Structures are given as structure tokens and as C-alpha cells.
Amino acid sequence: MNAVLTARVHDAERLVRATVIGHALTQAQFDAAVSFAYNSTDRNTREALDPANRGDMEGVAQHMSLNR
């Protein structure tokens, strides 16, 4: 069971790193993005995190609240 959880968390981390390439995230922002990615689809994650590439963290929060 732990191996499955670990693999899913690593997948979520990779997705966040691959999606947010234009702006550095704080540790708290990264953690929140990984949590969102873990609990959402890849498509929703990419759409929600896209504004982060422009530094628009308010836009990220808005997308996350709409795509829970």
C-alpha cells in the first residue's frame, strides 16, 4: 500500500514540476499544488497551475477552487 501512495505522490510532484516552469513556487505553494494534483486529473491540474507560469497565484487559487 505504501508503494502505491509513494508512486502517486511522485507522479503528482512530477506533474507540478513539468507544468510550472516559468515561475518559482514557494515550498507551501508547491505542497498545495502537489496535493491538488494528487486529488485531481492531469488536465485540471495543468489548467489550474498554468497561471503560476505568469506569477498569477491568485489565478491558480481561483482555478483550484473551481476544479475541486
mmCIF file of the N, C-alpha and C atoms, coordinates in Angstrom:
data_MODEL
# 
_entry.id   MODEL 
# 
loop_
_atom_site.group_PDB 
_atom_site.id 
_atom_site.type_symbol 
_atom_site.label_atom_id 
_atom_site.label_alt_id 
_atom_site.label_comp_id 
_atom_site.label_asym_id 
_atom_site.label_entity_id 
_atom_site.label_seq_id 
_atom_site.pdbx_PDB_ins_code 
_atom_site.Cartn_x 
_atom_site.Cartn_y 
_atom_site.Cartn_z 
_atom_site.occupancy 
_atom_site.B_iso_or_equiv 
_atom_site.pdbx_formal_charge 
_atom_site.auth_seq_id 
_atom_site.auth_comp_id 
_atom_site.auth_asym_id 
_atom_site.auth_atom_id 
_atom_site.pdbx_PDB_model_num 
ATOM 1   N N  . MET A 1 1  ? 0.819   -1.200 0.000   1.00 0.00 ? 1  MET A N  1 
ATOM 2   C CA . MET A 1 1  ? 0.000   0.000  0.000   1.00 0.00 ? 1  MET A CA 1 
ATOM 3   C C  . MET A 1 1  ? 0.862   1.263  0.000   1.00 0.00 ? 1  MET A C  1 
ATOM 4   N N  . ASN A 1 2  ? 1.927   1.282  0.792   1.00 0.00 ? 2  ASN A N  1 
ATOM 5   C CA . ASN A 1 2  ? 2.800   2.451  0.835   1.00 0.00 ? 2  ASN A CA 1 
ATOM 6   C C  . ASN A 1 2  ? 3.478   2.706  -0.505  1.00 0.00 ? 2  ASN A C  1 
ATOM 7   N N  . ALA A 1 3  ? 3.781   1.651  -1.250  1.00 0.00 ? 3  ALA A N  1 
ATOM 8   C CA . ALA A 1 3  ? 4.430   1.818  -2.550  1.00 0.00 ? 3  ALA A CA 1 
ATOM 9   C C  . ALA A 1 3  ? 3.500   2.527  -3.526  1.00 0.00 ? 3  ALA A C  1 
ATOM 10  N N  . VAL A 1 4  ? 2.216   2.210  -3.466  1.00 0.00 ? 4  VAL A N  1 
ATOM 11  C CA . VAL A 1 4  ? 1.239   2.864  -4.342  1.00 0.00 ? 4  VAL A CA 1 
ATOM 12  C C  . VAL A 1 4  ? 1.117   4.341  -3.982  1.00 0.00 ? 4  VAL A C  1 
ATOM 13  N N  . LEU A 1 5  ? 1.018   4.637  -2.702  1.00 0.00 ? 5  LEU A N  1 
ATOM 14  C CA . LEU A 1 5  ? 0.933   6.024  -2.247  1.00 0.00 ? 5  LEU A CA 1 
ATOM 15  C C  . LEU A 1 5  ? 2.167   6.806  -2.662  1.00 0.00 ? 5  LEU A C  1 
ATOM 16  N N  . THR A 1 6  ? 3.328   6.227  -2.446  1.00 0.00 ? 6  THR A N  1 
ATOM 17  C CA . THR A 1 6  ? 4.587   6.887  -2.814  1.00 0.00 ? 6  THR A CA 1 
ATOM 18  C C  . THR A 1 6  ? 4.645   7.158  -4.307  1.00 0.00 ? 6  THR A C  1 
ATOM 19  N N  . ALA A 1 7  ? 4.240   6.192  -5.111  1.00 0.00 ? 7  ALA A N  1 
ATOM 20  C CA . ALA A 1 7  ? 4.256   6.369  -6.567  1.00 0.00 ? 7  ALA A CA 1 
ATOM 21  C C  . ALA A 1 7  ? 3.297   7.467  -6.995  1.00 0.00 ? 7  ALA A C  1 
ATOM 22  N N  . ARG A 1 8  ? 2.122   7.534  -6.401  1.00 0.00 ? 8  ARG A N  1 
ATOM 23  C CA . ARG A 1 8  ? 1.149   8.576  -6.758  1.00 0.00 ? 8  ARG A CA 1 
ATOM 24  C C  . ARG A 1 8  ? 1.641   9.957  -6.357  1.00 0.00 ? 8  ARG A C  1 
ATOM 25  N N  . VAL A 1 9  ? 2.285   10.060 -5.204  1.00 0.00 ? 9  VAL A N  1 
ATOM 26  C CA . VAL A 1 9  ? 2.830   11.354 -4.774  1.00 0.00 ? 9  VAL A CA 1 
ATOM 27  C C  . VAL A 1 9  ? 3.941   11.790 -5.720  1.00 0.00 ? 9  VAL A C  1 
ATOM 28  N N  . HIS A 1 10 ? 4.816   10.863 -6.095  1.00 0.00 ? 10 HIS A N  1 
ATOM 29  C CA . HIS A 1 10 ? 5.901   11.199 -7.029  1.00 0.00 ? 10 HIS A CA 1 
ATOM 30  C C  . HIS A 1 10 ? 5.327   11.628 -8.386  1.00 0.00 ? 10 HIS A C  1 
ATOM 31  N N  . ASP A 1 11 ? 4.287   10.971 -8.844  1.00 0.00 ? 11 ASP A N  1 
ATOM 32  C CA . ASP A 1 11 ? 3.635   11.369 -10.099 1.00 0.00 ? 11 ASP A CA 1 
ATOM 33  C C  . ASP A 1 11 ? 3.088   12.784 -9.994  1.00 0.00 ? 11 ASP A C  1 
ATOM 34  N N  . ALA A 1 12 ? 2.453   13.099 -8.872  1.00 0.00 ? 12 ALA A N  1 
ATOM 35  C CA . ALA A 1 12 ? 1.903   14.444 -8.671  1.00 0.00 ? 12 ALA A CA 1 
ATOM 36  C C  . ALA A 1 12 ? 3.024   15.483 -8.633  1.00 0.00 ? 12 ALA A C  1 
ATOM 37  N N  . GLU A 1 13 ? 4.124   15.154 -7.963  1.00 0.00 ? 13 GLU A N  1 
ATOM 38  C CA . GLU A 1 13 ? 5.262   16.083 -7.918  1.00 0.00 ? 13 GLU A CA 1 
ATOM 39  C C  . GLU A 1 13 ? 5.829   16.319 -9.307  1.00 0.00 ? 13 GLU A C  1 
ATOM 40  N N  . ARG A 1 14 ? 5.981   15.251 -10.088 1.00 0.00 ? 14 ARG A N  1 
ATOM 41  C CA . ARG A 1 14 ? 6.499   15.394 -11.461 1.00 0.00 ? 14 ARG A CA 1 
ATOM 42  C C  . ARG A 1 14 ? 5.575   16.255 -12.315 1.00 0.00 ? 14 ARG A C  1 
ATOM 43  N N  . LEU A 1 15 ? 4.270   16.061 -12.166 1.00 0.00 ? 15 LEU A N  1 
ATOM 44  C CA . LEU A 1 15 ? 3.316   16.849 -12.945 1.00 0.00 ? 15 LEU A CA 1 
ATOM 45  C C  . LEU A 1 15 ? 3.432   18.330 -12.593 1.00 0.00 ? 15 LEU A C  1 
ATOM 46  N N  . VAL A 1 16 ? 3.540   18.642 -11.325 1.00 0.00 ? 16 VAL A N  1 
ATOM 47  C CA . VAL A 1 16 ? 3.670   20.046 -10.913 1.00 0.00 ? 16 VAL A CA 1 
ATOM 48  C C  . VAL A 1 16 ? 4.961   20.636 -11.480 1.00 0.00 ? 16 VAL A C  1 
ATOM 49  N N  . ARG A 1 17 ? 6.066   19.910 -11.343 1.00 0.00 ? 17 ARG A N  1 
ATOM 50  C CA . ARG A 1 17 ? 7.347   20.418 -11.872 1.00 0.00 ? 17 ARG A CA 1 
ATOM 51  C C  . ARG A 1 17 ? 7.316   20.598 -13.393 1.00 0.00 ? 17 ARG A C  1 
ATOM 52  N N  . ALA A 1 18 ? 6.623   19.715 -14.088 1.00 0.00 ? 18 ALA A N  1 
ATOM 53  C CA . ALA A 1 18 ? 6.542   19.803 -15.547 1.00 0.00 ? 18 ALA A CA 1 
ATOM 54  C C  . ALA A 1 18 ? 5.595   20.912 -15.993 1.00 0.00 ? 18 ALA A C  1 
ATOM 55  N N  . THR A 1 19 ? 4.628   21.246 -15.156 1.00 0.00 ? 19 THR A N  1 
ATOM 56  C CA . THR A 1 19 ? 3.618   22.235 -15.530 1.00 0.00 ? 19 THR A CA 1 
ATOM 57  C C  . THR A 1 19 ? 4.054   23.646 -15.194 1.00 0.00 ? 19 THR A C  1 
ATOM 58  N N  . VAL A 1 20 ? 4.653   23.830 -14.034 1.00 0.00 ? 20 VAL A N  1 
ATOM 59  C CA . VAL A 1 20 ? 5.067   25.170 -13.594 1.00 0.00 ? 20 VAL A CA 1 
ATOM 60  C C  . VAL A 1 20 ? 6.555   25.308 -13.868 1.00 0.00 ? 20 VAL A C  1 
ATOM 61  N N  . ILE A 1 21 ? 6.856   25.890 -15.023 1.00 0.00 ? 21 ILE A N  1 
ATOM 62  C CA . ILE A 1 21 ? 8.257   26.035 -15.423 1.00 0.00 ? 21 ILE A CA 1 
ATOM 63  C C  . ILE A 1 21 ? 8.682   27.499 -15.531 1.00 0.00 ? 21 ILE A C  1 
ATOM 64  N N  . GLY A 1 22 ? 7.724   28.414 -15.510 1.00 0.00 ? 22 GLY A N  1 
ATOM 65  C CA . GLY A 1 22 ? 8.045   29.817 -15.732 1.00 0.00 ? 22 GLY A CA 1 
ATOM 66  C C  . GLY A 1 22 ? 8.117   30.653 -14.472 1.00 0.00 ? 22 GLY A C  1 
ATOM 67  N N  . HIS A 1 23 ? 7.895   30.031 -13.311 1.00 0.00 ? 23 HIS A N  1 
ATOM 68  C CA . HIS A 1 23 ? 7.872   30.802 -12.069 1.00 0.00 ? 23 HIS A CA 1 
ATOM 69  C C  . HIS A 1 23 ? 8.213   29.868 -10.916 1.00 0.00 ? 23 HIS A C  1 
ATOM 70  N N  . ALA A 1 24 ? 9.067   30.321 -10.029 1.00 0.00 ? 24 ALA A N  1 
ATOM 71  C CA . ALA A 1 24 ? 9.428   29.505 -8.865  1.00 0.00 ? 24 ALA A CA 1 
ATOM 72  C C  . ALA A 1 24 ? 8.294   29.513 -7.844  1.00 0.00 ? 24 ALA A C  1 
ATOM 73  N N  . LEU A 1 25 ? 8.011   28.341 -7.291  1.00 0.00 ? 25 LEU A N  1 
ATOM 74  C CA . LEU A 1 25 ? 6.998   28.225 -6.256  1.00 0.00 ? 25 LEU A CA 1 
ATOM 75  C C  . LEU A 1 25 ? 7.666   28.187 -4.891  1.00 0.00 ? 25 LEU A C  1 
ATOM 76  N N  . THR A 1 26 ? 7.000   28.750 -3.903  1.00 0.00 ? 26 THR A N  1 
ATOM 77  C CA . THR A 1 26 ? 7.470   28.574 -2.536  1.00 0.00 ? 26 THR A CA 1 
ATOM 78  C C  . THR A 1 26 ? 7.196   27.124 -2.141  1.00 0.00 ? 26 THR A C  1 
ATOM 79  N N  . GLN A 1 27 ? 7.767   26.688 -1.033  1.00 0.00 ? 27 GLN A N  1 
ATOM 80  C CA . GLN A 1 27 ? 7.514   25.317 -0.580  1.00 0.00 ? 27 GLN A CA 1 
ATOM 81  C C  . GLN A 1 27 ? 6.027   25.106 -0.309  1.00 0.00 ? 27 GLN A C  1 
ATOM 82  N N  . ALA A 1 28 ? 5.382   26.087 0.310   1.00 0.00 ? 28 ALA A N  1 
ATOM 83  C CA . ALA A 1 28 ? 3.949   25.973 0.609   1.00 0.00 ? 28 ALA A CA 1 
ATOM 84  C C  . ALA A 1 28 ? 3.122   25.903 -0.679  1.00 0.00 ? 28 ALA A C  1 
ATOM 85  N N  . GLN A 1 29 ? 3.485   26.702 -1.681  1.00 0.00 ? 29 GLN A N  1 
ATOM 86  C CA . GLN A 1 29 ? 2.769   26.667 -2.963  1.00 0.00 ? 29 GLN A CA 1 
ATOM 87  C C  . GLN A 1 29 ? 2.976   25.331 -3.659  1.00 0.00 ? 29 GLN A C  1 
ATOM 88  N N  . PHE A 1 30 ? 4.202   24.824 -3.634  1.00 0.00 ? 30 PHE A N  1 
ATOM 89  C CA . PHE A 1 30 ? 4.494   23.529 -4.240  1.00 0.00 ? 30 PHE A CA 1 
ATOM 90  C C  . PHE A 1 30 ? 3.697   22.425 -3.545  1.00 0.00 ? 30 PHE A C  1 
ATOM 91  N N  . ASP A 1 31 ? 3.688   22.448 -2.226  1.00 0.00 ? 31 ASP A N  1 
ATOM 92  C CA . ASP A 1 31 ? 2.958   21.434 -1.472  1.00 0.00 ? 31 ASP A CA 1 
ATOM 93  C C  . ASP A 1 31 ? 1.468   21.472 -1.805  1.00 0.00 ? 31 ASP A C  1 
ATOM 94  N N  . ALA A 1 32 ? 0.899   22.672 -1.881  1.00 0.00 ? 32 ALA A N  1 
ATOM 95  C CA . ALA A 1 32 ? -0.518  22.799 -2.215  1.00 0.00 ? 32 ALA A CA 1 
ATOM 96  C C  . ALA A 1 32 ? -0.782  22.315 -3.637  1.00 0.00 ? 32 ALA A C  1 
ATOM 97  N N  . ALA A 1 33 ? 0.115   22.633 -4.552  1.00 0.00 ? 33 ALA A N  1 
ATOM 98  C CA . ALA A 1 33 ? -0.046  22.191 -5.945  1.00 0.00 ? 33 ALA A CA 1 
ATOM 99  C C  . ALA A 1 33 ? 0.039   20.672 -6.053  1.00 0.00 ? 33 ALA A C  1 
ATOM 100 N N  . VAL A 1 34 ? 0.953   20.067 -5.309  1.00 0.00 ? 34 VAL A N  1 
ATOM 101 C CA . VAL A 1 34 ? 1.076   18.608 -5.327  1.00 0.00 ? 34 VAL A CA 1 
ATOM 102 C C  . VAL A 1 34 ? -0.180  17.968 -4.745  1.00 0.00 ? 34 VAL A C  1 
ATOM 103 N N  . SER A 1 35 ? -0.681  18.514 -3.667  1.00 0.00 ? 35 SER A N  1 
ATOM 104 C CA . SER A 1 35 ? -1.917  17.992 -3.075  1.00 0.00 ? 35 SER A CA 1 
ATOM 105 C C  . SER A 1 35 ? -3.064  18.079 -4.074  1.00 0.00 ? 35 SER A C  1 
ATOM 106 N N  . PHE A 1 36 ? -3.164  19.212 -4.756  1.00 0.00 ? 36 PHE A N  1 
ATOM 107 C CA . PHE A 1 36 ? -4.210  19.377 -5.767  1.00 0.00 ? 36 PHE A CA 1 
ATOM 108 C C  . PHE A 1 36 ? -4.023  18.366 -6.890  1.00 0.00 ? 36 PHE A C  1 
ATOM 109 N N  . ALA A 1 37 ? -2.800  18.230 -7.369  1.00 0.00 ? 37 ALA A N  1 
ATOM 110 C CA . ALA A 1 37 ? -2.516  17.295 -8.459  1.00 0.00 ? 37 ALA A CA 1 
ATOM 111 C C  . ALA A 1 37 ? -2.824  15.860 -8.054  1.00 0.00 ? 37 ALA A C  1 
ATOM 112 N N  . TYR A 1 38 ? -2.514  15.516 -6.834  1.00 0.00 ? 38 TYR A N  1 
ATOM 113 C CA . TYR A 1 38 ? -2.771  14.166 -6.321  1.00 0.00 ? 38 TYR A CA 1 
ATOM 114 C C  . TYR A 1 38 ? -4.267  13.844 -6.350  1.00 0.00 ? 38 TYR A C  1 
ATOM 115 N N  . ASN A 1 39 ? -5.074  14.855 -6.071  1.00 0.00 ? 39 ASN A N  1 
ATOM 116 C CA . ASN A 1 39 ? -6.522  14.661 -5.939  1.00 0.00 ? 39 ASN A CA 1 
ATOM 117 C C  . ASN A 1 39 ? -7.326  15.081 -7.160  1.00 0.00 ? 39 ASN A C  1 
ATOM 118 N N  . SER A 1 40 ? -6.659  15.442 -8.239  1.00 0.00 ? 40 SER A N  1 
ATOM 119 C CA . SER A 1 40 ? -7.345  15.937 -9.424  1.00 0.00 ? 40 SER A CA 1 
ATOM 120 C C  . SER A 1 40 ? -6.834  15.211 -10.664 1.00 0.00 ? 40 SER A C  1 
ATOM 121 N N  . THR A 1 41 ? -7.444  15.520 -11.784 1.00 0.00 ? 41 THR A N  1 
ATOM 122 C CA . THR A 1 41 ? -6.973  14.942 -13.043 1.00 0.00 ? 41 THR A CA 1 
ATOM 123 C C  . THR A 1 41 ? -5.771  15.729 -13.547 1.00 0.00 ? 41 THR A C  1 
ATOM 124 N N  . ASP A 1 42 ? -5.006  15.128 -14.438 1.00 0.00 ? 42 ASP A N  1 
ATOM 125 C CA . ASP A 1 42 ? -3.857  15.827 -15.028 1.00 0.00 ? 42 ASP A CA 1 
ATOM 126 C C  . ASP A 1 42 ? -4.312  17.085 -15.744 1.00 0.00 ? 42 ASP A C  1 
ATOM 127 N N  . ARG A 1 43 ? -5.404  16.992 -16.475 1.00 0.00 ? 43 ARG A N  1 
ATOM 128 C CA . ARG A 1 43 ? -5.906  18.147 -17.237 1.00 0.00 ? 43 ARG A CA 1 
ATOM 129 C C  . ARG A 1 43 ? -6.289  19.295 -16.296 1.00 0.00 ? 43 ARG A C  1 
ATOM 130 N N  . ASN A 1 44 ? -7.051  18.989 -15.245 1.00 0.00 ? 44 ASN A N  1 
ATOM 131 C CA . ASN A 1 44 ? -7.428  20.039 -14.291 1.00 0.00 ? 44 ASN A CA 1 
ATOM 132 C C  . ASN A 1 44 ? -6.204  20.644 -13.625 1.00 0.00 ? 44 ASN A C  1 
ATOM 133 N N  . THR A 1 45 ? -5.229  19.809 -13.329 1.00 0.00 ? 45 THR A N  1 
ATOM 134 C CA . THR A 1 45 ? -4.002  20.305 -12.703 1.00 0.00 ? 45 THR A CA 1 
ATOM 135 C C  . THR A 1 45 ? -3.274  21.257 -13.630 1.00 0.00 ? 45 THR A C  1 
ATOM 136 N N  . ARG A 1 46 ? -3.117  20.874 -14.879 1.00 0.00 ? 46 ARG A N  1 
ATOM 137 C CA . ARG A 1 46 ? -2.423  21.755 -15.835 1.00 0.00 ? 46 ARG A CA 1 
ATOM 138 C C  . ARG A 1 46 ? -3.158  23.079 -15.995 1.00 0.00 ? 46 ARG A C  1 
ATOM 139 N N  . GLU A 1 47 ? -4.483  23.022 -16.117 1.00 0.00 ? 47 GLU A N  1 
ATOM 140 C CA . GLU A 1 47 ? -5.268  24.251 -16.273 1.00 0.00 ? 47 GLU A CA 1 
ATOM 141 C C  . GLU A 1 47 ? -5.168  25.128 -15.029 1.00 0.00 ? 47 GLU A C  1 
ATOM 142 N N  . ALA A 1 48 ? -5.238  24.518 -13.863 1.00 0.00 ? 48 ALA A N  1 
ATOM 143 C CA . ALA A 1 48 ? -5.199  25.284 -12.618 1.00 0.00 ? 48 ALA A CA 1 
ATOM 144 C C  . ALA A 1 48 ? -3.832  25.916 -12.383 1.00 0.00 ? 48 ALA A C  1 
ATOM 145 N N  . LEU A 1 49 ? -2.777  25.202 -12.768 1.00 0.00 ? 49 LEU A N  1 
ATOM 146 C CA . LEU A 1 49 ? -1.422  25.699 -12.497 1.00 0.00 ? 49 LEU A CA 1 
ATOM 147 C C  . LEU A 1 49 ? -0.861  26.584 -13.597 1.00 0.00 ? 49 LEU A C  1 
ATOM 148 N N  . ASP A 1 50 ? -1.495  26.640 -14.736 1.00 0.00 ? 50 ASP A N  1 
ATOM 149 C CA . ASP A 1 50 ? -0.994  27.468 -15.841 1.00 0.00 ? 50 ASP A CA 1 
ATOM 150 C C  . ASP A 1 50 ? -0.750  28.924 -15.435 1.00 0.00 ? 50 ASP A C  1 
ATOM 151 N N  . PRO A 1 51 ? -1.659  29.561 -14.685 1.00 0.00 ? 51 PRO A N  1 
ATOM 152 C CA . PRO A 1 51 ? -1.391  30.949 -14.294 1.00 0.00 ? 51 PRO A CA 1 
ATOM 153 C C  . PRO A 1 51 ? -0.119  31.125 -13.461 1.00 0.00 ? 51 PRO A C  1 
ATOM 154 N N  . ALA A 1 52 ? 0.347   30.071 -12.801 1.00 0.00 ? 52 ALA A N  1 
ATOM 155 C CA . ALA A 1 52 ? 1.576   30.172 -12.000 1.00 0.00 ? 52 ALA A CA 1 
ATOM 156 C C  . ALA A 1 52 ? 2.776   30.507 -12.863 1.00 0.00 ? 52 ALA A C  1 
ATOM 157 N N  . ASN A 1 53 ? 2.749   30.118 -14.121 1.00 0.00 ? 53 ASN A N  1 
ATOM 158 C CA . ASN A 1 53 ? 3.856   30.424 -15.021 1.00 0.00 ? 53 ASN A CA 1 
ATOM 159 C C  . ASN A 1 53 ? 3.987   31.919 -15.285 1.00 0.00 ? 53 ASN A C  1 
ATOM 160 N N  . ARG A 1 54 ? 2.947   32.662 -14.996 1.00 0.00 ? 54 ARG A N  1 
ATOM 161 C CA . ARG A 1 54 ? 2.965   34.118 -15.130 1.00 0.00 ? 54 ARG A CA 1 
ATOM 162 C C  . ARG A 1 54 ? 3.061   34.795 -13.766 1.00 0.00 ? 54 ARG A C  1 
ATOM 163 N N  . GLY A 1 55 ? 3.218   33.985 -12.711 1.00 0.00 ? 55 GLY A N  1 
ATOM 164 C CA . GLY A 1 55 ? 3.277   34.534 -11.366 1.00 0.00 ? 55 GLY A CA 1 
ATOM 165 C C  . GLY A 1 55 ? 1.924   34.901 -10.797 1.00 0.00 ? 55 GLY A C  1 
ATOM 166 N N  . ASP A 1 56 ? 0.854   34.446 -11.446 1.00 0.00 ? 56 ASP A N  1 
ATOM 167 C CA . ASP A 1 56 ? -0.518  34.777 -11.047 1.00 0.00 ? 56 ASP A CA 1 
ATOM 168 C C  . ASP A 1 56 ? -1.039  33.716 -10.076 1.00 0.00 ? 56 ASP A C  1 
ATOM 169 N N  . MET A 1 57 ? -0.610  33.806 -8.829  1.00 0.00 ? 57 MET A N  1 
ATOM 170 C CA . MET A 1 57 ? -1.008  32.809 -7.847  1.00 0.00 ? 57 MET A CA 1 
ATOM 171 C C  . MET A 1 57 ? -2.474  32.963 -7.446  1.00 0.00 ? 57 MET A C  1 
ATOM 172 N N  . GLU A 1 58 ? -3.012  34.163 -7.564  1.00 0.00 ? 58 GLU A N  1 
ATOM 173 C CA . GLU A 1 58 ? -4.441  34.347 -7.311  1.00 0.00 ? 58 GLU A CA 1 
ATOM 174 C C  . GLU A 1 58 ? -5.252  33.589 -8.361  1.00 0.00 ? 58 GLU A C  1 
ATOM 175 N N  . GLY A 1 59 ? -4.778  33.616 -9.602  1.00 0.00 ? 59 GLY A N  1 
ATOM 176 C CA . GLY A 1 59 ? -5.438  32.857 -10.663 1.00 0.00 ? 59 GLY A CA 1 
ATOM 177 C C  . GLY A 1 59 ? -5.383  31.361 -10.404 1.00 0.00 ? 59 GLY A C  1 
ATOM 178 N N  . VAL A 1 60 ? -4.266  30.893 -9.860  1.00 0.00 ? 60 VAL A N  1 
ATOM 179 C CA . VAL A 1 60 ? -4.141  29.478 -9.508  1.00 0.00 ? 60 VAL A CA 1 
ATOM 180 C C  . VAL A 1 60 ? -5.186  29.125 -8.453  1.00 0.00 ? 60 VAL A C  1 
ATOM 181 N N  . ALA A 1 61 ? -5.276  29.946 -7.423  1.00 0.00 ? 61 ALA A N  1 
ATOM 182 C CA . ALA A 1 61 ? -6.230  29.683 -6.336  1.00 0.00 ? 61 ALA A CA 1 
ATOM 183 C C  . ALA A 1 61 ? -7.661  29.667 -6.868  1.00 0.00 ? 61 ALA A C  1 
ATOM 184 N N  . GLN A 1 62 ? -7.981  30.583 -7.770  1.00 0.00 ? 62 GLN A N  1 
ATOM 185 C CA . GLN A 1 62 ? -9.323  30.610 -8.342  1.00 0.00 ? 62 GLN A CA 1 
ATOM 186 C C  . GLN A 1 62 ? -9.607  29.338 -9.131  1.00 0.00 ? 62 GLN A C  1 
ATOM 187 N N  . HIS A 1 63 ? -8.660  28.914 -9.958  1.00 0.00 ? 63 HIS A N  1 
ATOM 188 C CA . HIS A 1 63 ? -8.842  27.678 -10.739 1.00 0.00 ? 63 HIS A CA 1 
ATOM 189 C C  . HIS A 1 63 ? -8.974  26.467 -9.815  1.00 0.00 ? 63 HIS A C  1 
ATOM 190 N N  . MET A 1 64 ? -8.153  26.425 -8.777  1.00 0.00 ? 64 MET A N  1 
ATOM 191 C CA . MET A 1 64 ? -8.215  25.292 -7.860  1.00 0.00 ? 64 MET A CA 1 
ATOM 192 C C  . MET A 1 64 ? -9.579  25.211 -7.175  1.00 0.00 ? 64 MET A C  1 
ATOM 193 N N  . SER A 1 65 ? -10.118 26.341 -6.780  1.00 0.00 ? 65 SER A N  1 
ATOM 194 C CA . SER A 1 65 ? -11.409 26.317 -6.092  1.00 0.00 ? 65 SER A CA 1 
ATOM 195 C C  . SER A 1 65 ? -12.540 25.925 -7.035  1.00 0.00 ? 65 SER A C  1 
ATOM 196 N N  . LEU A 1 66 ? -12.389 26.178 -8.325  1.00 0.00 ? 66 LEU A N  1 
ATOM 197 C CA . LEU A 1 66 ? -13.422 25.808 -9.293  1.00 0.00 ? 66 LEU A CA 1 
ATOM 198 C C  . LEU A 1 66 ? -13.328 24.345 -9.720  1.00 0.00 ? 66 LEU A C  1 
ATOM 199 N N  . ASN A 1 67 ? -12.131 23.761 -9.656  1.00 0.00 ? 67 ASN A N  1 
ATOM 200 C CA . ASN A 1 67 ? -11.897 22.418 -10.187 1.00 0.00 ? 67 ASN A CA 1 
ATOM 201 C C  . ASN A 1 67 ? -11.622 21.380 -9.106  1.00 0.00 ? 67 ASN A C  1 
ATOM 202 N N  . ARG A 1 68 ? -12.249 21.507 -7.979  1.00 0.00 ? 68 ARG A N  1 
ATOM 203 C CA . ARG A 1 68 ? -12.007 20.533 -6.913  1.00 0.00 ? 68 ARG A CA 1 
ATOM 204 C C  . ARG A 1 68 ? -12.481 19.224 -7.313  1.00 0.00 ? 68 ARG A C  1 
# 
